[in-house]
Amino acid sequence: MGLMILPVTLTAAAAAAVINIWLSMRIGRLRMAHKISIGDDAGGPLTARMRAQLNFVENTAFVLVLIAAIELSGKGGLWLSWVAAIYMLGRVAHGLGMDGGALGKGRSIGTAITMLTQLGLAVVAVLIALGQF
């Protein structure tokens, strides 16, 4: 068996790494500005940004595993690339939305995209396992 390259999984994982770095840097900037080395700011902007990053990590692991499994099954394709791209854009919207203000709707948009992506990929994975996809 030859080497199997998973282009959608690799691209999605790379995008996730970049988004995670971006979320980390946003936290770091607030830590420096508010001189908070350890801990949070008891529900303030730093806490919101920390939660945005943790929420990203909590959800993205499941999405990447599902993308990889679907791609390994041979049932991926262009549609899976679009799902991964929309998911990543939703996570950026969520991260920005956690800051509130004019971008506050990004949080709910990102949350909806995240839940729908996970549910959709989970359904596809089950259908593949049952031989129905």
N, C-alpha and C positions, 0 to 999 in steps of 0.2 A: 504494500500500500504506500502510495506516495505521500509527500508532505501535504497536509491540508491547511490551506490558508483561509482564514475567516475574515474577509475584508470588512464586513459590516461590524463585526465584534471589535476588531482592531481599531477601526476608525472611531467607533462609539467610546471605547475605553480611552483612547487618546483625547477625545473631546472631554470626557468626564474628568480626566486628570487636569486638563487646562482649566476647566470650570472650578474644580476643587482648589487649585492654586489661586485663582482669582478670588474665590470666596475667602480663602485664608488671608490673602493680602488685604482685603477689606477689613477683616478683623484686626489685623496687625496695625493698620493705620489708626483705627479707633483706640486701640490699646496705647499706642504712642501718644496720641493727642490727649487722652485722658489720664495718662500715666498709671495705667492698670496693667501690671505685669502678670498677675495670676488672678484667676477668678473672673467675675463679671461685674456688671454695674447694677445689679438688683432689678432687672426688668427694663433697663434702658436700651439705648441703641446698640450697645455692645452685646448685650444678651440676645437681642433680635438677630444680629448678624451671626452670632455663634449658633443659634438655633437654625438659621438658614443653612449653614454649612453642615451641621449634624443631620438635618432633615435630608439634605442632598445625599450624604453618605448612606443614611439608612435606606433610602429608596433606590439609589442607583445600583447598588450591589445586586438587588433582585432583578432589575431591568437588564443589566449586563449578562447575568446568568441565563435569563430567558432568551435574550438575543443570541447568545452563543449556542444554546441548546437547539433553538430553531434553525440556526445556520448549520450546525453540525448534522441535523436531520436531513439537510438538503432541501428544506422547504422555505428557505429565505428568499432573497431576491430584492428587486428594487423597492418593493413595498416595505421591506424590513428596514432598508436605509432611510426611507421617509419617516417611519415610526421613530427610529433612533434620533434623527435630526429634530423632529418636532418635540420629542421628549427633552433633548438638551436645551432647545430654545425655551421650553416651559420652565426648566430649572433655572435658567438665567432670569426669566421673568419673575419667578418666585423669589430669587435672591434679591433682586432690586425691589420687589414689592414689600419685602420685610422691612425696608427702610420707611415705609409709609408714604405720606404725602401724595403727590400727583401720580407716583408709580405704584401706589398701594394696591390697585386692582391686579397688578402682576402676581401678587401672592395668591389670590383665588384662582386666577387663570393657570398659574403654575401648578397649584394643587390639583385642579381638575384634570389637567393634562397628565400629571403623574399618576393619578388614580386610574384614569381611563387607559393609559398605556400599560400599566401593570395588569389590569383586568383583561384587556385585549390580548396581551401576550400570553397570559396564563390560560385563557380560553384556547388560543391557537396551540399552545403546548399540549394541552389535554387532548385536543382533537387530533393532533399528530400522533400522540401516544395510542389513541384508539383507532388509528388508521383512517380517520375521517377527514383529513386535510391533505 
